Amino acid sequence: MTTVETGSPAPAAATGEETAAAGTPAPMLLRGLAFGAARSAALRAAARLGVADALGSAPATAEELARSVGAEPGPLRRLLRALACQGVFTERVDGTFAHTELSRLLREDEEHSLKDVVLWCTEPWTWEVWPLLDEAVRTGGNVVEGLYGKGFFQYLNEDAPASAAVFNRAMTRSSEQSARDVAAALDLTGAESVVDIGGGQGHVLASLLEKYPDVRGVLMDLPKVVEHADARLLPGGALAGRARTVGGDCREDIPVHADVYVIKNVLEWDDDSTRRALANIRAAARPGARVVAIENLVDDTPSMPFTSAMDLLLLLNVGGAKHTERSLSERLDAAGLVIDTVRRINPYLHAFECRVPE
């Protein structure tokens, strides 16, 4: 197996000692870390109020923004000041506020908007599970079933439909933004068919089919998910003649034969679910077929702070985990797949290029 890097080199993580030595006293640093929830809450408030959308290219006062978003000027100024301390918005010497690179990512119309991701990471259920992290670390299992009496996704769909809608929007936006990077990185030369397993609405599949006009594709995900697939893949869509959808759970069965199997951001459940999904791929794939597993890793990645936080959240909600290169390689090896290369697609994603032995 060879590792090929196509993105920017990952920066070394700074230790607390290095940060303190660089000018931030250790007590001040730790106090700031302890108040991390306040920063998350401030981001959520700004996103829900639509402050970034209300602020245009010209600076505005808190009073002007308050009128636009239906808030009180004084508290809004305090919110903006707290966010400006983190580089989200900037407060000018005349008391007005202006956009920064970070605050623009909270706008709905920004191409790389993270507004839905910010909302997803700060949904009401997250405030209930984070205080139980010590319990999850002690037991190694999720805490959601103890809190709600049911699995995480069952809870979302049955008891928290508004949060489920936020999740769907966040996953759709993230998939749209990464699909082009994935399609650019994957070489399907010589393949006649590809299946995207757990592919959500099929943005990756659509991008691959647009890049390779002679390839046919299948989108497989839960029935309720594929019902809302990318319009390009559905009847009447631009790619409908070369695409079809299959409703199903990859942990139960994968009734699709293809030259290439793509599975992105799925192998982060509990170990049993991951093992079953990979075993089903192995059972469905013909000898010589390619399997491309695409995941966020918690080592050798510029997105380490975000990915390691998501790793803890997966422990809390589904008992899952983000992988290291080694841990995912071990699971792919155990499934009987031969890993040829590991390739960084962008700062967030790595592709494990595998094949089914002849």
C-alpha positions in Angstrom: 0.0 0.0 0.0 1.2 3.5 -0.8 0.1 6.8 0.5 -0.3 9.6 -2.0 -1.1 13.1 -0.9 -2.8 15.5 -3.3 -3.8 18.2 -0.8 -1.8 20.7 1.2 0.5 19.3 3.9 -1.1 18.9 7.3 0.2 21.5 9.8 1.6 20.1 13.0 -0.9 20.4 15.9 0.1 23.1 18.5 0.4 21.9 22.1 -0.9 23.9 25.0 2.7 24.7 26.0 3.5 26.0 22.5 0.4 28.2 22.4 1.1 29.6 25.9 4.7 30.2 25.0 3.6 32.1 21.9 2.0 34.7 24.0 -1.2 33.4 25.6 -0.8 32.6 29.3 -1.8 29.0 30.1 -4.6 30.1 32.6 -6.2 32.4 30.0 -6.0 29.6 27.4 -7.6 27.1 29.6 -10.4 29.5 30.7 -11.1 30.1 27.0 -11.3 26.4 26.3 -13.7 25.9 29.2 -16.0 28.5 27.7 -16.0 26.8 24.3 -19.8 26.3 24.7 -20.2 30.0 24.7 -18.5 30.3 21.3 -20.7 27.5 19.9 -23.8 29.1 21.2 -22.8 32.5 19.8 -22.3 30.9 16.3 -25.7 29.2 16.6 -27.4 32.4 17.6 -25.9 34.4 14.7 -26.9 31.7 12.3 -30.5 31.4 13.6 -30.9 35.2 13.6 -29.5 35.5 10.1 -27.0 38.2 11.1 -24.5 37.3 8.4 -27.2 37.4 5.7 -28.4 40.8 7.0 -24.9 42.3 6.9 -24.0 43.3 3.4 -20.7 44.5 1.8 -20.9 47.8 3.8 -20.3 47.9 7.6 -23.4 48.4 9.7 -24.2 49.4 13.3 -25.7 47.0 15.8 -28.8 49.1 15.7 -29.2 48.7 11.9 -28.6 45.0 12.1 -31.0 44.6 15.0 -33.8 46.2 12.9 -33.0 43.8 10.1 -33.1 40.6 12.2 -35.7 41.5 14.8 -33.4 41.7 17.8 -32.5 44.1 20.6 -29.5 46.3 19.7 -27.7 46.0 23.0 -27.7 42.2 23.3 -26.9 41.9 19.5 -23.9 44.2 20.0 -22.7 41.9 22.8 -23.1 38.9 20.6 -21.2 40.5 17.7 -18.4 41.5 20.0 -18.0 38.0 21.4 -17.9 36.6 17.8 -15.5 39.3 16.7 -13.1 38.1 19.4 -13.0 34.8 17.5 -12.6 36.4 14.1 -16.2 36.0 13.1 -17.2 39.6 12.1 -14.9 42.5 13.0 -15.7 45.6 15.0 -14.4 48.8 13.5 -13.1 51.8 15.4 -16.4 53.7 14.6 -18.4 51.0 16.3 -19.8 49.4 13.1 -19.4 45.7 12.3 -18.1 44.3 9.0 -17.7 40.8 7.5 -14.6 38.6 7.8 -13.7 35.5 5.9 -15.3 33.5 8.6 -18.5 35.4 9.0 -19.2 35.2 5.3 -19.4 31.4 5.6 -22.5 31.9 7.7 -24.3 33.5 4.8 -26.9 31.4 2.9 -25.7 32.6 -0.5 -22.1 31.9 0.1 -20.8 29.1 -2.3 -19.0 27.3 0.6 -21.6 28.2 3.3 -21.2 26.4 6.6 -24.4 27.8 8.1 -26.2 24.4 8.1 -23.2 22.6 9.4 -22.9 25.2 12.3 -26.6 24.6 13.1 -26.2 20.8 12.9 -23.2 20.8 15.3 -25.2 22.9 17.8 -28.6 21.3 17.7 -30.5 21.0 21.0 -29.7 17.3 21.5 -25.9 18.1 21.3 -26.3 20.2 24.5 -27.8 17.2 26.3 -25.2 14.6 25.2 -21.9 16.6 25.6 -22.1 16.6 29.5 -22.2 12.8 29.4 -18.9 12.4 27.5 -17.2 11.0 30.6 -19.9 8.2 30.7 -19.3 7.4 27.1 -15.5 7.3 27.6 -16.0 4.9 30.6 -18.4 2.6 28.8 -17.3 2.9 25.2 -20.9 3.2 24.1 -23.3 5.8 23.0 -25.4 7.8 25.5 -28.3 8.6 23.2 -30.2 5.3 23.9 -30.0 5.9 27.6 -31.3 9.5 27.2 -34.1 8.9 24.7 -34.7 5.1 24.9 -34.0 4.6 21.2 -31.2 4.8 18.7 -30.0 8.2 17.4 -31.5 8.2 13.9 -34.8 6.7 15.2 -34.9 9.5 17.8 -34.2 12.2 15.1 -36.9 11.0 12.7 -39.5 10.2 15.3 -39.0 12.8 18.0 -36.9 15.6 16.5 -38.0 16.1 12.9 -36.8 19.7 12.9 -33.3 18.5 13.9 -33.5 15.8 11.3 -34.2 18.4 8.6 -31.1 20.4 9.8 -29.1 17.2 9.5 -30.3 16.5 6.0 -29.6 20.1 4.9 -26.1 20.0 6.4 -25.3 16.6 4.8 -26.6 17.8 1.5 -24.6 21.0 1.5 -21.4 19.2 2.6 -21.9 16.5 -0.1 -22.5 19.1 -2.8 -19.3 20.9 -1.8 -17.1 17.8 -1.7 -18.6 16.0 -4.7 -16.5 17.9 -7.2 -13.3 17.1 -5.2 -14.1 13.4 -5.1 -15.0 13.3 -8.8 -11.7 15.1 -9.7 -9.7 12.7 -7.6 -11.2 9.3 -8.7 -10.1 7.8 -12.0 -12.9 5.6 -13.5 -11.1 5.0 -16.8 -12.0 1.5 -18.1 -14.9 1.1 -15.7 -18.4 0.6 -17.1 -20.4 0.9 -13.8 -20.1 2.5 -10.4 -22.3 2.3 -7.3 -22.3 4.9 -4.6 -23.2 3.1 -1.3 -24.9 5.2 1.4 -24.5 8.1 -1.1 -27.3 10.3 0.2 -28.9 12.3 -2.6 -26.2 11.2 -5.0 -24.1 14.3 -5.6 -20.9 12.3 -5.8 -22.4 9.9 -8.3 -23.8 12.7 -10.4 -20.4 14.4 -10.5 -18.8 11.1 -11.5 -21.3 10.4 -14.3 -20.8 13.9 -15.7 -17.1 13.4 -15.8 -17.3 9.9 -17.4 -20.1 9.9 -20.0 -19.7 6.2 -20.8 -20.2 5.0 -17.2 -23.5 3.9 -15.7 -24.2 4.4 -12.0 -26.4 3.3 -9.1 -27.2 5.3 -6.0 -27.9 3.1 -3.0 -29.2 4.5 0.3 -32.3 4.1 2.6 -35.5 4.3 0.6 -36.6 7.6 2.1 -33.2 9.1 1.2 -33.1 8.0 -2.5 -36.7 9.3 -3.0 -35.1 12.8 -2.8 -32.1 12.1 -4.9 -30.3 14.7 -7.0 -32.7 15.7 -9.8 -30.0 14.9 -12.4 -30.4 11.2 -11.4 -34.2 10.9 -11.3 -36.6 10.3 -14.3 -36.4 13.3 -16.6 -33.0 14.3 -15.3 -29.9 14.9 -17.4 -28.3 11.7 -16.2 -31.4 9.5 -15.8 -30.5 7.4 -18.8 -27.4 6.1 -17.1 -28.5 6.1 -13.5 -30.9 4.3 -11.2 -31.6 4.3 -7.5 -31.8 1.4 -5.1 -33.4 1.7 -1.7 -31.8 -0.4 1.0 -29.5 -0.7 4.1 -25.9 -1.6 3.2 -25.6 -3.2 6.6 -28.2 -5.8 5.6 -27.5 -6.4 1.9 -26.0 -4.8 -1.2 -27.9 -6.2 -4.2 -25.7 -4.4 -6.8 -22.9 -5.6 -9.1 -20.5 -2.9 -10.4 -17.0 -2.3 -11.5 -16.4 0.3 -8.8 -18.0 0.6 -5.3 -17.7 4.0 -3.6 -18.6 4.3 0.1 -18.1 7.8 1.6 -18.4 8.8 5.2 -20.3 5.6 6.1 -17.7 3.4 7.8 -17.8 5.4 11.1 -20.6 3.5 12.9 -20.0 1.0 15.6 -17.6 -1.8 14.6 -20.3 -4.4 14.0 -22.1 -2.1 11.5 -18.9 -1.3 9.7 -17.9 -5.0 9.5 -21.3 -5.9 8.1 -21.2 -3.2 5.5 -17.8 -4.1 4.2 -18.7 -7.8 4.3 -21.7 -7.1 2.1 -19.6 -5.1 -0.4 -17.1 -8.0 -0.5 -20.0 -10.5 -1.1 -21.5 -8.4 -3.9 -18.3 -7.4 -5.7 -16.8 -9.6 -8.4 -13.1 -10.5 -8.3 -11.1 -7.5 -9.6 -13.7 -4.9 -8.7 -12.5 -1.7 -7.1 -13.7 -0.4 -3.7 -13.1 3.2 -2.8 -13.6 4.0 0.9 -13.6 7.8 1.5 -13.5 9.1 5.1 -12.4 11.9 7.4 -9.3 10.7 9.3 -8.2 11.8 12.8 -4.5 11.7 11.9 -2.4 13.5 9.3 -5.1 16.0 8.3 -5.4 19.8 8.5 -8.9 19.4 9.7 -7.8 17.7 12.9 -9.6 20.0 15.4 -13.0 19.6 13.6 -12.6 15.9 12.9 -11.5 15.0 16.4 -14.5 16.8 17.8 -16.8 14.9 15.4 -15.1 11.7 16.5 -16.2 12.4 20.1 -19.7 13.3 18.9 -20.0 10.0 17.0 -19.0 8.2 20.2 -21.9 10.0 22.0 -24.7 9.6 19.5 -24.0 6.2 17.7 -21.1 4.7 19.5 -19.0 5.2 16.4 -15.6 6.7 15.6 -13.6 8.6 13.0 -10.8 6.5 11.8 -7.0 6.8 11.7 -5.3 5.5 8.5 -4.3 2.4 10.4 -7.7 1.6 11.9 -9.6 1.9 8.6 -6.9 -0.1 6.9 -7.3 -2.8 9.4 -11.0 -3.0 8.8 -10.6 -3.1 5.0 -7.9 -5.8 5.4 -10.2 -7.8 7.6 -12.9 -7.6 4.9 -10.6 -9.3 2.5 -9.9 -6.1 0.4 -6.4 -5.3 -0.9 -5.5 -1.6 -0.4 -3.4 -0.2 -3.2 -3.2 3.5 -2.2 -4.4 6.0 0.3 -4.9 9.5 -1.2 -5.8 12.8 0.3 -8.7 14.3 -1.7 -9.0 17.6 0.2 -8.2 18.9 3.7 -11.1 16.8 5.1 -11.2 13.6 3.1 -8.9 10.6 2.3 -9.7 7.9 -0.3 -8.6 4.3 0.3 -8.3 2.7 -3.1 -8.9 -1.0 -2.8 -9.6 -4.0 -5.0 -11.3 -7.4 -4.6 -8.6 -10.1 -5.0 -8.9 -12.3 -8.1 
